[in-house]
């Protein structure tokens, strides 16, 4: 998704440099939408990954604390 945002941004820059302002505007808008969509998905997955990691870590420590080698 980020790759498509970069491609649309490059198309917008090239179209703007060549004078195709309508194409440049549309490509820039698409690039912005894709970039923010990518950013939102990244943040959601980052938060989910951190939460899952904490849960796994907490579960591991709770199960591990009940076992002692001498008992």
NUDRENKE-221740 format. One line per field, with one value per atom (N, C-alpha, C, O): atom name; x, y, z. Coordinates in nm, 4 decimals, always signed. Each point is the difference from the previous one (the first is absolute). Example, Ala and Ser with C-alpha at 12.3 -4.5 7.8 and 13.67 -1.06 7.14 Angstrom:
// residues 2
at: c(N;CA;C;O;N;CA;C;O) .
c1: c(+1.3190;-0.0890;+0.0900;+0.1036;-0.1386;+0.0820;-0.0770;+0.0509) .
c2: c(-0.5690;+0.1190;+0.1200;-0.0019;+0.1069;+0.1190;+0.1090;+0.1108) .
c3: c(+0.7800;+0.0000;+0.0000;+0.0665;-0.1385;+0.0060;+0.0730;+0.0169) .
//
This chain:
// residues 71
at: c(N;CA;C;O;N;CA;C;O;N;CA;C;O;N;CA;C;O;N;CA;C;O;N;CA;C;O;N;CA;C;O;N;CA;C;O;N;CA;C;O;N;CA;C;O;N;CA;C;O;N;CA;C;O;N;CA;C;O;N;CA;C;O;N;CA;C;O;N;CA;C;O;N;CA;C;O;N;CA;C;O;N;CA;C;O;N;CA;C;O;N;CA;C;O;N;CA;C;O;N;CA;C;O;N;CA;C;O;N;CA;C;O;N;CA;C;O;N;CA;C;O;N;CA;C;O;N;CA;C;O;N;CA;C;O;N;CA;C;O;N;CA;C;O;N;CA;C;O;N;CA;C;O;N;CA;C;O;N;CA;C;O;N;CA;C;O;N;CA;C;O;N;CA;C;O;N;CA;C;O;N;CA;C;O;N;CA;C;O;N;CA;C;O;N;CA;C;O;N;CA;C;O;N;CA;C;O;N;CA;C;O;N;CA;C;O;N;CA;C;O;N;CA;C;O;N;CA;C;O;N;CA;C;O;N;CA;C;O;N;CA;C;O;N;CA;C;O;N;CA;C;O;N;CA;C;O;N;CA;C;O;N;CA;C;O;N;CA;C;O;N;CA;C;O;N;CA;C;O;N;CA;C;O;N;CA;C;O;N;CA;C;O;N;CA;C;O;N;CA;C;O;N;CA;C;O;N;CA;C;O;N;CA;C;O;N;CA;C;O) .
c1: c(+0.0824;-0.0824;+0.0874;-0.0285;+0.1355;+0.0911;+0.0663;+0.0256;+0.0019;+0.0609;-0.0913;+0.0474;-0.1781;-0.0943;-0.0074;-0.0138;+0.0228;-0.0014;+0.1226;-0.0101;+0.1258;+0.1227;-0.0103;+0.0398;-0.0936;-0.0169;-0.0926;+0.0288;-0.1399;-0.0931;+0.0645;-0.0244;+0.1065;+0.0693;+0.0986;+0.0116;+0.0588;+0.0934;-0.0755;+0.0438;-0.1567;-0.0822;-0.0472;-0.0008;-0.0388;-0.0457;+0.1121;-0.0221;+0.1428;+0.1140;+0.0320;+0.0204;-0.0159;+0.0299;-0.1088;+0.0302;-0.1556;-0.1102;-0.0008;-0.0278;+0.0586;+0.0063;+0.1139;-0.0150;+0.1293;+0.1150;-0.0283;+0.0510;-0.1317;-0.0310;-0.1215;-0.0336;-0.0321;-0.1114;-0.1371;-0.0990;+0.0902;-0.1294;-0.0551;+0.0062;-0.0594;-0.0383;-0.1166;-0.0037;-0.0912;-0.1135;+0.0464;-0.0418;+0.1279;+0.0532;+0.0843;-0.0067;+0.0861;+0.0851;-0.0848;+0.0341;-0.1423;-0.0878;-0.0649;-0.0062;-0.0421;-0.0637;+0.1024;-0.0276;+0.1451;+0.1027;+0.0460;+0.0244;-0.0125;+0.0412;-0.1061;+0.0328;-0.1582;-0.1085;-0.0004;-0.0162;+0.0340;+0.0058;+0.1187;-0.0121;+0.1260;+0.1195;-0.0235;+0.0407;-0.1052;-0.0287;-0.0933;+0.0237;-0.1299;-0.0965;+0.0674;-0.0187;+0.0969;+0.0679;+0.1017;+0.0137;+0.0578;+0.0991;-0.0653;+0.0468;-0.1537;-0.0654;-0.0700;-0.0084;-0.0420;-0.0579;+0.1084;-0.0217;+0.1387;+0.1125;+0.0411;+0.0252;-0.0184;+0.0402;-0.0988;+0.0415;-0.1708;-0.1013;+0.0096;-0.0074;+0.0238;+0.0123;+0.1267;-0.0013;+0.1109;+0.1254;-0.0165;+0.0451;-0.1092;-0.0181;-0.0899;+0.0278;-0.1347;-0.0907;+0.0735;-0.0131;+0.0902;+0.0729;+0.1123;+0.0303;+0.0310;+0.1037;-0.0582;+0.0577;-0.1707;-0.0652;-0.0452;+0.0156;-0.0714;-0.0434;+0.1198;-0.0090;+0.1201;+0.1193;+0.0571;+0.0426;-0.0414;+0.0503;-0.0905;+0.0486;-0.1796;-0.0941;+0.0139;-0.0019;+0.0158;+0.0151;+0.1323;+0.0060;+0.0992;+0.1298;-0.0032;+0.0588;-0.1270;-0.0119;-0.0802;+0.0349;-0.1420;-0.0820;+0.0797;-0.0057;+0.0792;+0.0818;+0.1066;+0.0251;+0.0373;+0.1038;-0.0577;+0.0605;-0.1764;-0.0636;-0.0417;+0.0188;-0.0752;-0.0397;+0.1216;-0.0074;+0.1170;+0.1217;+0.0526;+0.0395;-0.0388;+0.0513;-0.0917;+0.0490;-0.1805;-0.0921;+0.0131;-0.0020;+0.0154;+0.0144;+0.1372;+0.0133;+0.0868;+0.1373;+0.0225;+0.0802;-0.1498;+0.0251;-0.0483;+0.0474;-0.1408;-0.0504;+0.0907;-0.0186;+0.1131;+0.0893;+0.1311;+0.0648;-0.0263;+0.1308;+0.0759;-0.0599;+0.1900;+0.0761;+0.0067;+0.0143;-0.0239;+0.0162;-0.1266;+0.0078;-0.1240;-0.1228;-0.0476;-0.1026) .
c2: c(-0.1183;+0.1183;+0.1255;+0.0970;-0.1006;+0.1140;+0.0157;+0.1116;-0.2247;+0.0050;+0.0732;+0.0803;-0.1073;+0.0679;+0.1495;+0.0817;-0.0460;+0.1416;+0.0704;+0.1122;-0.1781;+0.0594;+0.0118;+0.1013;-0.2055;+0.0045;+0.1143;+0.0723;-0.0553;+0.1097;+0.1356;+0.0948;-0.0846;+0.1261;+0.0317;+0.1154;-0.2159;+0.0213;+0.0400;+0.0891;-0.1541;+0.0373;+0.1441;+0.0746;-0.0348;+0.1377;+0.0995;+0.1046;-0.1370;+0.0910;+0.0104;+0.1100;-0.2241;+0.0021;+0.0710;+0.0784;-0.1051;+0.0643;+0.1504;+0.0787;-0.0398;+0.1429;+0.0680;+0.1122;-0.1803;+0.0564;+0.0128;+0.0915;-0.1818;+0.0042;+0.0867;+0.0189;+0.0334;+0.0910;-0.0641;+0.0674;-0.1937;-0.0665;+0.0183;-0.0913;+0.2085;+0.0340;-0.0840;-0.0328;-0.0027;-0.0806;-0.1401;-0.0527;-0.0058;-0.1330;+0.0067;-0.0895;+0.1960;+0.0154;+0.0121;-0.0578;+0.1311;+0.0168;-0.1305;-0.0318;-0.0435;-0.1288;-0.0974;-0.0674;+0.0597;-0.0924;+0.0388;-0.0873;+0.2163;+0.0454;-0.0341;-0.0398;+0.0549;-0.0348;-0.1495;-0.0404;-0.0410;-0.1451;-0.0357;-0.0840;+0.1470;-0.0272;+0.0356;-0.0745;+0.1864;+0.0401;-0.0992;-0.0403;+0.0012;-0.0941;-0.1324;-0.0545;+0.0018;-0.1272;+0.0096;-0.0932;+0.2052;+0.0158;+0.0003;-0.0690;+0.1451;+0.0056;-0.1312;-0.0377;-0.0322;-0.1318;-0.0968;-0.0769;+0.0805;-0.0827;+0.0341;-0.0896;+0.2175;+0.0441;-0.0484;-0.0438;+0.0515;-0.0447;-0.1506;-0.0451;-0.0331;-0.1447;-0.0346;-0.0902;+0.1617;-0.0235;+0.0239;-0.0812;+0.1919;+0.0323;-0.1034;-0.0420;+0.0011;-0.1002;-0.1322;-0.0613;+0.0176;-0.1256;+0.0109;-0.0973;+0.2140;+0.0204;-0.0124;-0.0673;+0.1313;-0.0073;-0.1432;-0.0484;-0.0194;-0.1389;-0.0901;-0.0891;+0.1115;-0.0801;+0.0215;-0.0953;+0.2186;+0.0302;-0.0644;-0.0582;+0.0686;-0.0593;-0.1522;-0.0607;+0.0001;-0.1460;-0.0420;-0.1007;+0.1768;-0.0315;+0.0076;-0.0843;+0.1846;+0.0130;-0.1158;-0.0536;+0.0151;-0.1103;-0.1293;-0.0761;+0.0499;-0.1219;+0.0027;-0.1011;+0.2161;+0.0133;-0.0205;-0.0689;+0.1278;-0.0160;-0.1450;-0.0522;-0.0133;-0.1399;-0.0881;-0.0923;+0.1191;-0.0780;+0.0159;-0.0982;+0.2205;+0.0236;-0.0585;-0.0469;+0.0487;-0.0567;-0.1510;-0.0582;-0.0059;-0.1461;-0.0422;-0.1047;+0.1832;-0.0337;+0.0174;-0.0726;+0.1679;+0.0296;-0.1111;-0.0087;-0.0767;-0.1072;-0.1211;-0.0888;+0.0830;-0.1160;+0.0314;+0.0999;-0.1832;+0.0185;-0.1318;-0.1067;+0.1127;-0.1231;-0.0855;-0.1217;+0.1791;-0.0765;-0.0659;-0.0771;+0.1022;-0.0540;-0.1264;-0.0548) .
c3: c(+0.0000;+0.0000;+0.0000;-0.0702;+0.1502;+0.0016;-0.1364;-0.0452;-0.0199;-0.1336;-0.0979;-0.0804;+0.0865;-0.0891;+0.0311;-0.0910;+0.2182;+0.0366;-0.0577;-0.0497;+0.0563;-0.0552;-0.1523;-0.0576;-0.0076;-0.1456;-0.0402;-0.0954;+0.1674;-0.0320;+0.0247;-0.0747;+0.1789;+0.0264;-0.1124;-0.0411;-0.0087;-0.1112;-0.1260;-0.0727;+0.0459;-0.1158;+0.0132;-0.0979;+0.2193;+0.0215;-0.0256;-0.0610;+0.1075;-0.0218;-0.1486;-0.0515;-0.0180;-0.1427;-0.0798;-0.0900;+0.1219;-0.0717;+0.0247;-0.0905;+0.2140;+0.0305;-0.0743;-0.0482;+0.0389;-0.0718;-0.1488;-0.0646;+0.0091;-0.1428;-0.0312;-0.1169;+0.2183;-0.0228;+0.0017;-0.0282;+0.0598;+0.0075;+0.1413;+0.0824;-0.0559;+0.1373;+0.0515;+0.1187;-0.2046;+0.0447;+0.0409;+0.1030;-0.1842;+0.0306;+0.1269;+0.0843;-0.0709;+0.1182;+0.1262;+0.1031;-0.1102;+0.1155;+0.0418;+0.1187;-0.2160;+0.0298;+0.0578;+0.0992;-0.1607;+0.0489;+0.1405;+0.0833;-0.0565;+0.1328;+0.1038;+0.1118;-0.1477;+0.0919;+0.0308;+0.1152;-0.2187;+0.0203;+0.0887;+0.0892;-0.1132;+0.0802;+0.1466;+0.0892;-0.0643;+0.1385;+0.0681;+0.1139;-0.1841;+0.0576;+0.0313;+0.1087;-0.2026;+0.0217;+0.1129;+0.0794;-0.0715;+0.1055;+0.1375;+0.0905;-0.0736;+0.1305;+0.0333;+0.1169;-0.2186;+0.0225;+0.0469;+0.0936;-0.1589;+0.0419;+0.1425;+0.0806;-0.0493;+0.1330;+0.1067;+0.1073;-0.1362;+0.0955;+0.0235;+0.1143;-0.2213;+0.0137;+0.0780;+0.0837;-0.1108;+0.0716;+0.1494;+0.0808;-0.0430;+0.1421;+0.0678;+0.1123;-0.1796;+0.0568;+0.0226;+0.1059;-0.2055;+0.0140;+0.1033;+0.0691;-0.0584;+0.1002;+0.1408;+0.0854;-0.0615;+0.1307;+0.0292;+0.1121;-0.2128;+0.0198;+0.0294;+0.0844;-0.1529;+0.0237;+0.1388;+0.0652;-0.0199;+0.1347;+0.1049;+0.0971;-0.1167;+0.0948;+0.0029;+0.1070;-0.2230;-0.0054;+0.0632;+0.0705;-0.0950;+0.0594;+0.1510;+0.0677;-0.0140;+0.1456;+0.0580;+0.1052;-0.1735;+0.0488;-0.0006;+0.0967;-0.2026;-0.0076;+0.1086;+0.0657;-0.0470;+0.1015;+0.1403;+0.0822;-0.0546;+0.1304;+0.0241;+0.1099;-0.2115;+0.0130;+0.0268;+0.0811;-0.1470;+0.0183;+0.1424;+0.0628;-0.0117;+0.1341;+0.1078;+0.1027;-0.1238;+0.0982;+0.0058;+0.1084;-0.2231;-0.0023;+0.0497;+0.0634;-0.0907;+0.0383;+0.1493;+0.0587;+0.0045;+0.1415;+0.0933;+0.1133;-0.1577;+0.0848;+0.0026;+0.0833;-0.1696;-0.0060;+0.0688;-0.0313;+0.1232;+0.0635;-0.0085;+0.0138;-0.0363;-0.0181;+0.1264;-0.0117;+0.1320;+0.1229;+0.0499;+0.0956;-0.1539;+0.0576;-0.0642;+0.0403) .
//
